Amino acid sequence: MTDYLPEVATVPFPMACPEELPDSAPALVAARPAVLAEVAARLADPANRAGSAGLHAAARAARELLGTVPSDPVGDDPRESRPNRDNDLAFGIERHHGEPVALLSAALLNAQLGVLELADERGTNLDAPDWGELLDGFDVLHGWLADPARLPAQLATPEPDSPGEPAPLDGLRRWVRGHHVFMVFAQGGTIALRSLRAAADAGDEELAATAAAVATRVMRACRAALRFAGDATADQYQAEIRPTLMPPVAPPQMSGLRWRDHEALVADLTDSRDAWSWLAARRPETLADFRSALDDTYDAHKGVCEHFVGRQSPSLLATSRSSRPAVGVIEQFHRLRAGSLPDAPDA
């Protein structure tokens, strides 16, 4: 584990392997712990959402309610790429074998606690819409994991405090914890896309529409998670964050694009093309909403990159024979991912 991590986040941060996540709503029902309904209800209780301190306390209580999730560290994994291993080590993520839905629920609560703790102690520069979408990512996954046949309602969002004077490592705290959130949301989005595909194959329009709506809300929450991770000044990025991404701290060309959770999300996005076409023929707004959320997420990623290094700074993925700007790399991946989806029916 990298030495600086215990100063900025609670690590190790256990997560399931994305290859072991459920591939349909019925599989999710069969695998979910019974306590998830009570966890979701506690977090959704209006009495716990009047302020950020109340929601923070409810999240702590919910984590205690879930309890210890029996699991074992994976260790060497032939399914894991070296770049994924590098990313896991850089952010204190530890892969575990165990009940994958329970592991995801625990990681979801751990990531939420990391965000709420930091927002309570240090505040955040996120505006109300971004903060609301970030919290909605937690809310929709808590509710949907507990009941995959029902789309959770959007809940009231307590406003966070504005940040005070910056403290050492504030930028790195948001960076590390924001990446924990993004990877957990990526796993939730992966299950939603798999459930969409399975429901479409079964001809179940209602279940497919629910999974599609969850995938859309999670994608919007991914955008907010990127902005939370990038809630730092350019000086904080250069002094605190960028050194953790480059040699000798990190290996050359380390990139979150090569994280196995991100790769699983992209693979399931590609595999869901026919399911989106099937559902969009019946409910056109579902595909339009998801495409909009996907576009907004890539725009947010570009915005964070431009904020830190400008439009022309080379990507960490660039080789000695290439000087592709980081923003250009993101734009390229945006075109590829958007191109894997069908056009919206009214396009």
Contacts in CASP RR format, 6 or more apart in sequence:
PFRMAT RR
TARGET T0000
AUTHOR 0000-0000-0000
METHOD contacts of the structure
MODEL  1
MTDYLPEVATVPFPMACPEELPDSAPALVAARPAVLAEVAARLADPANRA
GSAGLHAAARAARELLGTVPSDPVGDDPRESRPNRDNDLAFGIERHHGEP
VALLSAALLNAQLGVLELADERGTNLDAPDWGELLDGFDVLHGWLADPAR
LPAQLATPEPDSPGEPAPLDGLRRWVRGHHVFMVFAQGGTIALRSLRAAA
DAGDEELAATAAAVATRVMRACRAALRFAGDATADQYQAEIRPTLMPPVA
PPQMSGLRWRDHEALVADLTDSRDAWSWLAARRPETLADFRSALDDTYDA
HKGVCEHFVGRQSPSLLATSRSSRPAVGVIEQFHRLRAGSLPDAPDA
1 11 0 8 1.000
1 12 0 8 1.000
1 89 0 8 1.000
1 92 0 8 1.000
2 89 0 8 1.000
2 90 0 8 1.000
2 92 0 8 1.000
2 244 0 8 1.000
2 249 0 8 1.000
4 169 0 8 1.000
4 172 0 8 1.000
4 244 0 8 1.000
5 11 0 8 1.000
5 91 0 8 1.000
5 92 0 8 1.000
5 176 0 8 1.000
7 169 0 8 1.000
8 169 0 8 1.000
8 172 0 8 1.000
8 173 0 8 1.000
8 175 0 8 1.000
8 176 0 8 1.000
8 177 0 8 1.000
9 91 0 8 1.000
9 92 0 8 1.000
9 114 0 8 1.000
9 173 0 8 1.000
9 176 0 8 1.000
9 177 0 8 1.000
9 180 0 8 1.000
10 110 0 8 1.000
10 113 0 8 1.000
10 114 0 8 1.000
11 92 0 8 1.000
12 92 0 8 1.000
12 93 0 8 1.000
12 94 0 8 1.000
13 91 0 8 1.000
13 92 0 8 1.000
13 93 0 8 1.000
13 94 0 8 1.000
13 107 0 8 1.000
13 110 0 8 1.000
13 111 0 8 1.000
13 180 0 8 1.000
14 69 0 8 1.000
14 71 0 8 1.000
14 93 0 8 1.000
14 94 0 8 1.000
14 95 0 8 1.000
14 96 0 8 1.000
14 103 0 8 1.000
14 106 0 8 1.000
14 107 0 8 1.000
14 110 0 8 1.000
15 93 0 8 1.000
15 94 0 8 1.000
15 95 0 8 1.000
15 96 0 8 1.000
15 103 0 8 1.000
15 104 0 8 1.000
15 107 0 8 1.000
15 183 0 8 1.000
15 184 0 8 1.000
15 187 0 8 1.000
15 261 0 8 1.000
16 95 0 8 1.000
16 96 0 8 1.000
16 98 0 8 1.000
16 100 0 8 1.000
16 103 0 8 1.000
16 104 0 8 1.000
16 107 0 8 1.000
16 187 0 8 1.000
17 74 0 8 1.000
17 77 0 8 1.000
17 79 0 8 1.000
17 80 0 8 1.000
17 95 0 8 1.000
17 97 0 8 1.000
17 100 0 8 1.000
17 260 0 8 1.000
18 186 0 8 1.000
18 187 0 8 1.000
18 190 0 8 1.000
18 260 0 8 1.000
18 261 0 8 1.000
18 264 0 8 1.000
18 265 0 8 1.000
19 79 0 8 1.000
19 260 0 8 1.000
19 264 0 8 1.000
20 97 0 8 1.000
20 98 0 8 1.000
20 100 0 8 1.000
21 100 0 8 1.000
21 101 0 8 1.000
21 104 0 8 1.000
21 187 0 8 1.000
21 188 0 8 1.000
21 190 0 8 1.000
21 191 0 8 1.000
21 194 0 8 1.000
21 264 0 8 1.000
22 28 0 8 1.000
22 30 0 8 1.000
22 31 0 8 1.000
22 100 0 8 1.000
22 101 0 8 1.000
22 191 0 8 1.000
22 194 0 8 1.000
22 195 0 8 1.000
23 194 0 8 1.000
23 195 0 8 1.000
23 198 0 8 1.000
24 194 0 8 1.000
24 195 0 8 1.000
24 198 0 8 1.000
24 199 0 8 1.000
25 148 0 8 1.000
25 149 0 8 1.000
25 195 0 8 1.000
25 198 0 8 1.000
25 199 0 8 1.000
25 207 0 8 1.000
25 210 0 8 1.000
25 211 0 8 1.000
26 198 0 8 1.000
28 101 0 8 1.000
28 145 0 8 1.000
28 148 0 8 1.000
28 191 0 8 1.000
28 195 0 8 1.000
29 148 0 8 1.000
31 99 0 8 1.000
31 100 0 8 1.000
31 101 0 8 1.000
32 101 0 8 1.000
32 145 0 8 1.000
32 146 0 8 1.000
32 148 0 8 1.000
33 66 0 8 1.000
33 99 0 8 1.000
33 101 0 8 1.000
33 102 0 8 1.000
33 105 0 8 1.000
35 65 0 8 1.000
35 66 0 8 1.000
36 66 0 8 1.000
36 101 0 8 1.000
36 105 0 8 1.000
36 142 0 8 1.000
36 143 0 8 1.000
36 145 0 8 1.000
36 146 0 8 1.000
37 146 0 8 1.000
37 147 0 8 1.000
38 65 0 8 1.000
39 62 0 8 1.000
39 65 0 8 1.000
39 66 0 8 1.000
39 105 0 8 1.000
39 109 0 8 1.000
39 142 0 8 1.000
39 146 0 8 1.000
40 142 0 8 1.000
40 143 0 8 1.000
40 145 0 8 1.000
40 146 0 8 1.000
40 147 0 8 1.000
40 152 0 8 1.000
42 48 0 8 1.000
42 58 0 8 1.000
42 61 0 8 1.000
42 62 0 8 1.000
42 65 0 8 1.000
43 55 0 8 1.000
43 58 0 8 1.000
43 59 0 8 1.000
43 62 0 8 1.000
43 138 0 8 1.000
43 139 0 8 1.000
43 142 0 8 1.000
44 139 0 8 1.000
44 142 0 8 1.000
44 143 0 8 1.000
44 152 0 8 1.000
44 153 0 8 1.000
44 155 0 8 1.000
45 58 0 8 1.000
46 156 0 8 1.000
48 54 0 8 1.000
48 55 0 8 1.000
48 57 0 8 1.000
48 58 0 8 1.000
49 55 0 8 1.000
49 58 0 8 1.000
49 155 0 8 1.000
49 156 0 8 1.000
49 157 0 8 1.000
49 158 0 8 1.000
50 158 0 8 1.000
51 158 0 8 1.000
51 159 0 8 1.000
52 116 0 8 1.000
52 119 0 8 1.000
52 120 0 8 1.000
52 158 0 8 1.000
52 159 0 8 1.000
52 160 0 8 1.000
52 161 0 8 1.000
53 120 0 8 1.000
54 158 0 8 1.000
55 116 0 8 1.000
55 135 0 8 1.000
55 158 0 8 1.000
56 113 0 8 1.000
56 116 0 8 1.000
56 117 0 8 1.000
56 120 0 8 1.000
59 109 0 8 1.000
59 112 0 8 1.000
59 113 0 8 1.000
59 116 0 8 1.000
60 113 0 8 1.000
62 109 0 8 1.000
63 106 0 8 1.000
63 109 0 8 1.000
63 110 0 8 1.000
63 113 0 8 1.000
66 102 0 8 1.000
66 105 0 8 1.000
66 106 0 8 1.000
66 109 0 8 1.000
67 106 0 8 1.000
69 98 0 8 1.000
69 99 0 8 1.000
69 102 0 8 1.000
69 103 0 8 1.000
69 105 0 8 1.000
69 106 0 8 1.000
70 98 0 8 1.000
70 99 0 8 1.000
71 96 0 8 1.000
71 97 0 8 1.000
71 98 0 8 1.000
71 99 0 8 1.000
71 103 0 8 1.000
72 96 0 8 1.000
72 97 0 8 1.000
72 98 0 8 1.000
73 94 0 8 1.000
73 95 0 8 1.000
73 96 0 8 1.000
73 97 0 8 1.000
74 80 0 8 1.000
74 95 0 8 1.000
74 96 0 8 1.000
74 97 0 8 1.000
75 95 0 8 1.000
77 95 0 8 1.000
79 260 0 8 1.000
80 95 0 8 1.000
80 260 0 8 1.000
81 258 0 8 1.000
81 260 0 8 1.000
83 253 0 8 1.000
83 254 0 8 1.000
83 255 0 8 1.000
83 256 0 8 1.000
83 258 0 8 1.000
83 259 0 8 1.000
84 258 0 8 1.000
84 259 0 8 1.000
84 260 0 8 1.000
84 263 0 8 1.000
86 250 0 8 1.000
86 251 0 8 1.000
86 254 0 8 1.000
87 93 0 8 1.000
87 254 0 8 1.000
87 255 0 8 1.000
87 256 0 8 1.000
87 258 0 8 1.000
87 259 0 8 1.000
88 94 0 8 1.000
88 95 0 8 1.000
88 259 0 8 1.000
90 244 0 8 1.000
90 245 0 8 1.000
90 249 0 8 1.000
90 250 0 8 1.000
90 254 0 8 1.000
91 176 0 8 1.000
91 179 0 8 1.000
91 180 0 8 1.000
91 183 0 8 1.000
92 176 0 8 1.000
93 180 0 8 1.000
93 183 0 8 1.000
96 103 0 8 1.000
101 145 0 8 1.000
104 145 0 8 1.000
104 184 0 8 1.000
104 187 0 8 1.000
104 188 0 8 1.000
104 191 0 8 1.000
105 142 0 8 1.000
105 145 0 8 1.000
107 180 0 8 1.000
107 184 0 8 1.000
107 187 0 8 1.000
108 138 0 8 1.000
108 141 0 8 1.000
108 142 0 8 1.000
108 145 0 8 1.000
108 184 0 8 1.000
110 180 0 8 1.000
111 138 0 8 1.000
111 177 0 8 1.000
111 178 0 8 1.000
111 180 0 8 1.000
111 181 0 8 1.000
111 184 0 8 1.000
112 138 0 8 1.000
112 181 0 8 1.000
114 177 0 8 1.000
114 180 0 8 1.000
115 134 0 8 1.000
115 177 0 8 1.000
115 178 0 8 1.000
115 181 0 8 1.000
115 228 0 8 1.000
118 124 0 8 1.000
118 173 0 8 1.000
118 174 0 8 1.000
118 177 0 8 1.000
119 160 0 8 1.000
119 161 0 8 1.000
120 160 0 8 1.000
120 161 0 8 1.000
122 163 0 8 1.000
122 164 0 8 1.000
122 167 0 8 1.000
122 170 0 8 1.000
122 173 0 8 1.000
123 160 0 8 1.000
123 161 0 8 1.000
123 162 0 8 1.000
123 163 0 8 1.000
123 164 0 8 1.000
124 131 0 8 1.000
124 160 0 8 1.000
124 161 0 8 1.000
124 162 0 8 1.000
124 163 0 8 1.000
124 174 0 8 1.000
124 228 0 8 1.000
124 231 0 8 1.000
125 162 0 8 1.000
125 163 0 8 1.000
125 231 0 8 1.000
126 134 0 8 1.000
126 160 0 8 1.000
126 224 0 8 1.000
126 227 0 8 1.000
126 228 0 8 1.000
126 231 0 8 1.000
128 157 0 8 1.000
128 159 0 8 1.000
130 223 0 8 1.000
130 224 0 8 1.000
130 227 0 8 1.000
130 228 0 8 1.000
131 157 0 8 1.000
131 159 0 8 1.000
131 160 0 8 1.000
131 224 0 8 1.000
132 157 0 8 1.000
132 224 0 8 1.000
133 220 0 8 1.000
133 221 0 8 1.000
133 223 0 8 1.000
133 224 0 8 1.000
134 181 0 8 1.000
134 221 0 8 1.000
134 224 0 8 1.000
134 225 0 8 1.000
134 227 0 8 1.000
134 228 0 8 1.000
135 155 0 8 1.000
135 157 0 8 1.000
136 154 0 8 1.000
136 155 0 8 1.000
136 157 0 8 1.000
136 217 0 8 1.000
136 220 0 8 1.000
136 221 0 8 1.000
137 185 0 8 1.000
137 217 0 8 1.000
137 218 0 8 1.000
137 220 0 8 1.000
137 221 0 8 1.000
137 224 0 8 1.000
138 221 0 8 1.000
139 152 0 8 1.000
139 154 0 8 1.000
139 155 0 8 1.000
140 151 0 8 1.000
140 152 0 8 1.000
140 154 0 8 1.000
140 214 0 8 1.000
140 217 0 8 1.000
140 218 0 8 1.000
140 221 0 8 1.000
141 185 0 8 1.000
141 188 0 8 1.000
141 214 0 8 1.000
141 218 0 8 1.000
142 152 0 8 1.000
143 150 0 8 1.000
143 152 0 8 1.000
144 150 0 8 1.000
144 151 0 8 1.000
144 152 0 8 1.000
144 192 0 8 1.000
144 210 0 8 1.000
144 214 0 8 1.000
148 195 0 8 1.000
148 207 0 8 1.000
148 210 0 8 1.000
148 211 0 8 1.000
149 206 0 8 1.000
149 207 0 8 1.000
149 210 0 8 1.000
150 210 0 8 1.000
151 210 0 8 1.000
151 213 0 8 1.000
151 214 0 8 1.000
163 170 0 8 1.000
166 233 0 8 1.000
166 236 0 8 1.000
169 240 0 8 1.000
170 232 0 8 1.000
170 236 0 8 1.000
171 230 0 8 1.000
171 231 0 8 1.000
171 232 0 8 1.000
171 233 0 8 1.000
171 236 0 8 1.000
171 237 0 8 1.000
171 240 0 8 1.000
171 241 0 8 1.000
172 232 0 8 1.000
172 236 0 8 1.000
172 240 0 8 1.000
172 241 0 8 1.000
172 244 0 8 1.000
174 228 0 8 1.000
174 229 0 8 1.000
174 230 0 8 1.000
174 231 0 8 1.000
174 232 0 8 1.000
175 229 0 8 1.000
175 230 0 8 1.000
175 232 0 8 1.000
175 240 0 8 1.000
175 241 0 8 1.000
177 228 0 8 1.000
177 229 0 8 1.000
178 225 0 8 1.000
178 228 0 8 1.000
178 229 0 8 1.000
178 230 0 8 1.000
179 229 0 8 1.000
181 225 0 8 1.000
181 228 0 8 1.000
181 229 0 8 1.000
182 222 0 8 1.000
182 225 0 8 1.000
182 226 0 8 1.000
182 229 0 8 1.000
183 259 0 8 1.000
183 261 0 8 1.000
183 262 0 8 1.000
185 218 0 8 1.000
185 221 0 8 1.000
185 222 0 8 1.000
185 225 0 8 1.000
186 222 0 8 1.000
186 259 0 8 1.000
186 261 0 8 1.000
186 262 0 8 1.000
186 264 0 8 1.000
186 265 0 8 1.000
187 261 0 8 1.000
187 264 0 8 1.000
187 265 0 8 1.000
188 218 0 8 1.000
189 214 0 8 1.000
189 215 0 8 1.000
189 218 0 8 1.000
189 219 0 8 1.000
189 265 0 8 1.000
189 268 0 8 1.000
190 261 0 8 1.000
190 264 0 8 1.000
190 265 0 8 1.000
190 268 0 8 1.000
192 211 0 8 1.000
192 212 0 8 1.000
192 214 0 8 1.000
192 215 0 8 1.000
192 218 0 8 1.000
193 211 0 8 1.000
193 215 0 8 1.000
193 265 0 8 1.000
193 268 0 8 1.000
193 269 0 8 1.000
193 271 0 8 1.000
193 272 0 8 1.000
194 268 0 8 1.000
195 207 0 8 1.000
195 211 0 8 1.000
195 214 0 8 1.000
196 208 0 8 1.000
196 211 0 8 1.000
196 212 0 8 1.000
196 215 0 8 1.000
196 272 0 8 1.000
196 275 0 8 1.000
196 276 0 8 1.000
196 279 0 8 1.000
197 268 0 8 1.000
197 271 0 8 1.000
197 272 0 8 1.000
197 274 0 8 1.000
197 275 0 8 1.000
199 205 0 8 1.000
199 207 0 8 1.000
199 208 0 8 1.000
199 211 0 8 1.000
199 275 0 8 1.000
200 208 0 8 1.000
200 274 0 8 1.000
200 275 0 8 1.000
200 278 0 8 1.000
200 279 0 8 1.000
201 275 0 8 1.000
203 278 0 8 1.000
205 279 0 8 1.000
205 282 0 8 1.000
205 283 0 8 1.000
208 275 0 8 1.000
208 278 0 8 1.000
208 279 0 8 1.000
209 279 0 8 1.000
209 283 0 8 1.000
209 286 0 8 1.000
212 276 0 8 1.000
212 279 0 8 1.000
212 283 0 8 1.000
212 286 0 8 1.000
212 287 0 8 1.000
212 290 0 8 1.000
213 286 0 8 1.000
213 289 0 8 1.000
215 290 0 8 1.000
216 286 0 8 1.000
216 289 0 8 1.000
216 290 0 8 1.000
216 293 0 8 1.000
217 293 0 8 1.000
219 290 0 8 1.000
219 293 0 8 1.000
219 294 0 8 1.000
219 297 0 8 1.000
220 293 0 8 1.000
220 296 0 8 1.000
220 297 0 8 1.000
222 297 0 8 1.000
223 293 0 8 1.000
223 296 0 8 1.000
223 297 0 8 1.000
223 299 0 8 1.000
223 300 0 8 1.000
224 300 0 8 1.000
226 297 0 8 1.000
226 300 0 8 1.000
226 301 0 8 1.000
226 304 0 8 1.000
227 300 0 8 1.000
227 304 0 8 1.000
229 304 0 8 1.000
230 237 0 8 1.000
230 304 0 8 1.000
230 307 0 8 1.000
230 308 0 8 1.000
232 240 0 8 1.000
232 241 0 8 1.000
232 308 0 8 1.000
234 307 0 8 1.000
234 308 0 8 1.000
234 309 0 8 1.000
237 308 0 8 1.000
237 309 0 8 1.000
238 308 0 8 1.000
241 308 0 8 1.000
242 308 0 8 1.000
243 249 0 8 1.000
244 250 0 8 1.000
245 254 0 8 1.000
245 316 0 8 1.000
246 252 0 8 1.000
246 254 0 8 1.000
246 316 0 8 1.000
253 316 0 8 1.000
253 317 0 8 1.000
253 318 0 8 1.000
253 319 0 8 1.000
254 316 0 8 1.000
255 315 0 8 1.000
255 316 0 8 1.000
255 317 0 8 1.000
256 262 0 8 1.000
257 317 0 8 1.000
257 333 0 8 1.000
266 337 0 8 1.000
269 337 0 8 1.000
269 340 0 8 1.000
269 341 0 8 1.000
270 340 0 8 1.000
273 340 0 8 1.000
273 341 0 8 1.000
273 342 0 8 1.000
276 286 0 8 1.000
276 287 0 8 1.000
276 290 0 8 1.000
276 341 0 8 1.000
276 342 0 8 1.000
277 287 0 8 1.000
277 342 0 8 1.000
279 286 0 8 1.000
279 287 0 8 1.000
280 286 0 8 1.000
280 287 0 8 1.000
280 288 0 8 1.000
280 342 0 8 1.000
280 344 0 8 1.000
280 345 0 8 1.000
281 345 0 8 1.000
284 344 0 8 1.000
284 345 0 8 1.000
284 346 0 8 1.000
287 341 0 8 1.000
287 342 0 8 1.000
287 344 0 8 1.000
287 345 0 8 1.000
288 344 0 8 1.000
288 345 0 8 1.000
288 346 0 8 1.000
290 341 0 8 1.000
291 338 0 8 1.000
291 341 0 8 1.000
291 344 0 8 1.000
294 337 0 8 1.000
294 338 0 8 1.000
294 341 0 8 1.000
295 334 0 8 1.000
295 338 0 8 1.000
298 330 0 8 1.000
298 331 0 8 1.000
298 333 0 8 1.000
298 334 0 8 1.000
298 337 0 8 1.000
298 338 0 8 1.000
301 330 0 8 1.000
302 327 0 8 1.000
302 330 0 8 1.000
302 331 0 8 1.000
302 334 0 8 1.000
303 327 0 8 1.000
305 313 0 8 1.000
305 326 0 8 1.000
305 327 0 8 1.000
305 330 0 8 1.000
306 327 0 8 1.000
309 326 0 8 1.000
310 327 0 8 1.000
311 325 0 8 1.000
311 327 0 8 1.000
312 325 0 8 1.000
312 327 0 8 1.000
313 325 0 8 1.000
313 326 0 8 1.000
314 322 0 8 1.000
314 323 0 8 1.000
314 324 0 8 1.000
314 325 0 8 1.000
314 326 0 8 1.000
315 324 0 8 1.000
315 325 0 8 1.000
315 326 0 8 1.000
315 328 0 8 1.000
315 329 0 8 1.000
316 326 0 8 1.000
317 324 0 8 1.000
317 329 0 8 1.000
318 324 0 8 1.000
318 329 0 8 1.000
END
